[in-house]
Amino acid sequence: MDFGITIKPDISIDRILSLTQQAESSGFSYAWIFDSHVLWKEPFPLLTLMAANTRRMHLGTCVTNPAVRDVTVSASLFATLNLASHGRMELGIGRGDSSRRVLGKKPTTLEALEEFVSTFRNLNAGKTVDLDGVPAKFPWASGVVPRVWVAGYGPKALRTAGRIGDGVILQFADPDLIEWCLGFVREGAKEAGRDFRKIEVMAAAPVWASDDLKTAREHVRWFPALVSNHVMDLISKYKPEELPRALTSYVKDRGKYDYLHHCEVGSDNADFVSDEVVDRFCVLGSSDDHRFNIYLMSGDEEQTLDAYKHEILPHYRR
């Protein structure tokens, strides 16, 4: 089992680099960064600095999308960063949430995502691709193709992850919901003639390492509110019986979501989220309860990394 961190780029650049270095020295294998270029800082200059200030960690977006940047731009960014990091880049990608919705736009289609991933891989591999009748190639690329992690919640997106992903990103820590999701990933892998066992699974959620559950819940309640945006999207596309109630029932009292307070501790975006949902979606409690890709955005990032270094990572190594 590998551990990773995800950083929301609304903190200072110096602190982003400090947290990344602290995570690497603590034994984390991955450092991811949100891509929502209007709400927060542009991720790719930050990834450049993170690559220059680490030696072993794999780095990437969690997640970008096919619509914000032209595929040749995104592919060139990753190909360049792969040269700078000596092959440590990874692509986390989804249909687009906050970076699209804050501009009044909808997430893009799964078809666009699949086409993006194919072109991205070919360009990074140094192959020639056809872009509207014009051949394009990166003759300078290293040929090392970043692994692709596909984020999804619904059956169609999860099947897509199974068909094309090196890994799948699941944004919650609920074991039952993860099992439900992986059933569709397995179907997609079978459709594409792939070995499901070779697809890696990332469970991404915020954490709070403490026995004080009341305080812990208030620091991570924003997360199920974030997930509710994707749940509302699913409800508009699927019949109720096609989705688990454990995923959909908690949004019935959801109010309007303000993206200007996206992923914000204490935001009233999360007023509708119950303690039961927080406990299922997030990772709270003692060190025995902690694993996954942790979202470092609860307010005590350095202390969280220190707890993982001394209490949690050694536990799993043993």
C-alpha positions in Angstrom: 0.0 0.0 0.0 1.3 3.5 -1.0 0.3 6.8 0.7 -0.1 10.1 -1.0 -1.1 13.7 -0.2 -3.2 16.2 -2.1 -2.6 19.9 -1.7 -5.2 22.6 -2.4 -3.1 25.5 -3.9 -4.7 28.3 -1.8 -1.8 28.4 0.6 1.6 30.1 0.0 4.0 28.7 -2.5 6.7 28.3 0.2 4.3 26.3 2.3 3.3 24.0 -0.6 7.0 23.2 -1.1 7.6 22.7 2.6 4.6 20.3 2.9 5.7 18.4 -0.1 9.3 18.0 1.2 7.9 17.1 4.6 5.7 14.4 3.1 8.6 12.9 1.1 10.8 12.7 4.1 7.9 11.2 6.1 7.6 8.3 3.6 4.8 9.4 1.3 5.1 8.1 -2.3 2.8 10.6 -4.1 2.1 14.3 -4.0 -1.0 15.5 -5.9 -2.4 19.0 -6.4 -5.9 20.3 -7.3 -6.4 21.9 -10.7 -8.9 24.7 -10.5 -7.0 27.6 -12.0 -9.6 30.3 -11.2 -10.3 29.4 -7.6 -6.7 28.7 -6.8 -3.1 29.0 -8.1 -2.3 27.4 -11.5 -1.0 23.9 -10.7 1.7 23.5 -13.3 4.3 26.1 -12.1 3.7 24.6 -8.6 4.3 21.1 -9.9 7.6 22.3 -11.5 8.8 23.6 -8.2 7.6 20.5 -6.4 9.6 18.4 -8.9 12.7 20.5 -8.4 12.5 20.2 -4.6 11.9 16.4 -4.3 13.8 13.4 -5.5 11.5 10.3 -5.2 7.9 11.3 -5.0 5.6 10.8 -7.9 3.7 14.1 -8.7 0.5 14.9 -10.6 -2.9 16.5 -10.8 -5.8 15.3 -8.8 -7.5 16.1 -11.0 -7.3 18.0 -14.3 -9.8 17.8 -17.1 -9.9 17.7 -20.9 -11.6 21.1 -21.4 -9.5 23.7 -19.5 -6.4 23.4 -21.7 -5.9 22.1 -25.2 -4.7 18.5 -25.2 -1.4 19.5 -26.8 -0.8 22.0 -24.1 -1.5 19.5 -21.3 0.6 16.8 -23.0 3.5 19.3 -23.5 3.3 20.3 -19.8 3.5 16.7 -18.6 6.2 15.7 -21.1 8.3 18.7 -20.0 7.7 17.9 -16.3 8.7 14.3 -16.9 12.0 15.5 -18.2 12.5 17.8 -15.2 11.4 15.1 -12.7 13.2 12.1 -14.4 9.9 10.3 -15.1 7.9 11.0 -11.9 4.8 12.6 -13.4 1.3 11.1 -13.2 -2.0 12.3 -14.8 -5.1 12.4 -12.6 -8.1 13.4 -14.8 -11.8 13.7 -14.6 -14.7 15.4 -16.5 -14.2 18.7 -14.7 -15.9 20.1 -11.6 -14.9 23.4 -10.0 -12.6 24.6 -12.8 -15.6 24.4 -15.1 -18.5 25.2 -12.9 -17.0 28.4 -11.5 -17.0 29.7 -15.0 -20.6 28.7 -15.6 -19.7 25.7 -17.7 -20.7 22.0 -17.4 -18.3 19.1 -17.0 -17.1 17.7 -20.4 -18.1 14.3 -21.8 -16.6 10.9 -21.1 -16.0 10.6 -24.9 -13.9 13.8 -24.7 -12.0 12.4 -21.8 -11.2 9.2 -23.5 -10.0 10.9 -26.7 -7.9 13.3 -24.6 -6.2 10.4 -22.8 -5.4 8.6 -26.1 -3.9 11.7 -27.6 -2.0 12.6 -24.4 -0.4 9.2 -24.3 0.6 9.2 -27.9 2.2 12.6 -27.7 4.1 11.7 -24.6 5.3 8.5 -26.2 6.8 10.6 -29.1 4.2 9.3 -31.6 2.5 11.4 -34.3 -1.1 12.1 -33.8 -3.7 13.5 -36.2 -5.4 16.7 -34.9 -8.1 17.8 -37.3 -6.1 16.7 -40.3 -2.8 18.2 -39.0 0.0 15.8 -37.9 1.5 16.7 -34.5 4.5 15.2 -32.7 6.8 16.0 -29.8 10.2 15.1 -31.1 11.8 16.2 -27.9 9.7 14.1 -25.5 11.4 11.5 -23.4 9.0 8.8 -24.5 8.0 8.0 -20.9 4.2 8.1 -20.7 2.8 9.2 -17.3 0.4 6.8 -15.7 -3.2 7.9 -16.1 -5.6 7.9 -13.1 -9.3 8.4 -14.0 -11.7 9.9 -11.4 -15.3 8.9 -11.5 -18.5 8.2 -9.5 -21.1 6.9 -11.9 -21.2 3.5 -13.7 -20.3 5.0 -17.1 -17.3 6.9 -15.8 -16.1 4.0 -13.7 -16.3 1.7 -16.7 -14.3 4.2 -18.7 -11.7 4.1 -15.9 -11.6 0.3 -16.3 -11.2 0.5 -20.0 -8.4 3.2 -20.2 -7.0 3.9 -16.8 -3.8 2.8 -15.2 -5.6 3.6 -12.0 -9.0 4.9 -10.7 -9.6 7.7 -8.3 -12.4 7.3 -5.8 -13.1 10.3 -3.7 -14.4 8.8 -0.5 -13.2 6.3 2.1 -16.4 4.3 2.5 -15.5 0.6 1.9 -19.0 -0.3 0.7 -19.1 2.5 -1.8 -15.6 1.6 -3.0 -16.6 -2.0 -3.5 -19.7 -0.8 -5.5 -17.5 1.4 -7.7 -14.9 -1.3 -8.4 -17.6 -3.6 -9.8 -18.0 -1.1 -12.7 -14.3 -0.7 -13.1 -14.0 -4.4 -13.3 -16.7 -4.5 -16.0 -14.9 -1.8 -18.0 -11.6 -3.7 -17.8 -13.3 -6.9 -19.0 -14.9 -5.0 -22.0 -11.4 -3.8 -23.0 -9.8 -7.2 -22.5 -7.7 -5.8 -19.6 -6.6 -7.4 -16.4 -8.5 -5.7 -13.6 -5.9 -6.7 -11.1 -3.4 -4.4 -12.8 -5.6 -1.3 -12.3 -4.5 0.6 -9.2 -7.1 2.0 -6.8 -6.8 5.4 -5.1 -9.1 6.2 -2.2 -8.8 10.0 -1.8 -10.3 11.8 1.2 -9.4 14.3 4.0 -8.2 13.0 7.3 -8.0 14.1 10.9 -5.8 12.0 13.2 -7.4 12.5 16.6 -9.7 10.7 19.1 -11.7 14.0 19.4 -14.3 13.1 16.7 -16.4 16.3 17.2 -13.5 18.5 16.3 -12.3 16.2 13.6 -15.7 16.2 11.9 -15.8 20.0 11.7 -12.5 20.1 9.9 -13.5 17.6 7.2 -17.3 18.2 6.8 -16.5 20.3 3.6 -15.6 17.1 1.8 -19.0 15.3 1.5 -20.3 18.7 0.4 -17.7 18.7 -2.4 -18.8 15.1 -3.3 -22.4 16.3 -3.4 -21.8 18.2 -6.6 -20.9 14.9 -8.4 -23.8 13.1 -6.7 -26.3 15.7 -8.0 -24.8 15.2 -11.5 -25.4 11.4 -11.1 -29.0 11.8 -9.9 -29.8 13.8 -13.0 -28.5 11.0 -15.3 -29.4 7.7 -13.6 -32.5 6.1 -12.2 -32.6 5.9 -8.4 -32.4 2.2 -8.4 -29.1 2.3 -10.4 -27.3 4.2 -7.6 -26.7 3.2 -4.0 -28.7 5.1 -1.4 -25.5 5.3 0.7 -24.2 7.7 -2.0 -27.4 9.6 -2.9 -29.7 10.0 0.1 -27.6 12.5 2.0 -28.0 15.3 -0.6 -31.8 15.6 -0.1 -31.5 18.7 2.1 -28.6 20.2 0.1 -28.8 23.9 -0.6 -27.1 26.0 -3.1 -23.3 25.3 -3.5 -21.0 28.3 -3.6 -17.8 27.5 -5.5 -16.1 30.6 -4.1 -16.0 28.6 -0.8 -15.1 25.3 -2.4 -13.2 22.9 -0.1 -13.3 25.5 2.7 -13.3 24.4 6.3 -16.3 25.8 8.1 -18.2 26.8 4.9 -22.0 26.8 5.1 -21.8 24.7 1.9 -21.6 21.7 4.3 -24.4 22.6 6.7 -26.5 19.8 5.4 -23.9 17.1 5.9 -24.5 14.7 8.8 -22.0 13.3 11.2 -22.7 9.8 9.8 -21.8 10.8 6.3 -18.6 12.5 7.5 -17.6 9.4 9.3 -18.2 7.2 6.2 -16.6 9.5 3.6 -13.6 10.7 5.5 -10.8 9.1 7.6 -11.1 10.1 11.3 -9.9 8.6 14.6 -6.8 6.9 15.7 -3.8 5.9 13.6 -5.2 2.4 13.1 -8.0 4.0 10.9 -5.7 5.8 8.5 -4.6 5.0 5.0 -5.3 6.4 1.5 -4.4 9.6 -0.4 -5.0 12.2 2.2 -6.3 15.7 1.3 -4.0 18.1 3.2 -6.5 21.0 3.7 -7.9 20.7 7.1 -5.9 23.4 8.9 -3.1 21.4 10.6 -1.2 20.1 7.6 2.3 19.9 9.2 0.9 18.1 12.3 -1.0 15.6 10.1 2.2 14.7 8.2 4.1 14.4 11.5 1.4 12.0 12.8 1.7 9.9 9.7 5.5 9.8 9.9 5.6 8.6 13.5 2.4 6.7 14.0 0.7 5.6 10.8 3.2 4.8 8.1 5.4 2.7 10.5 2.3 0.8 11.5 1.7 -0.4 7.9 5.4 -1.1 7.3 5.3 -3.4 10.3 
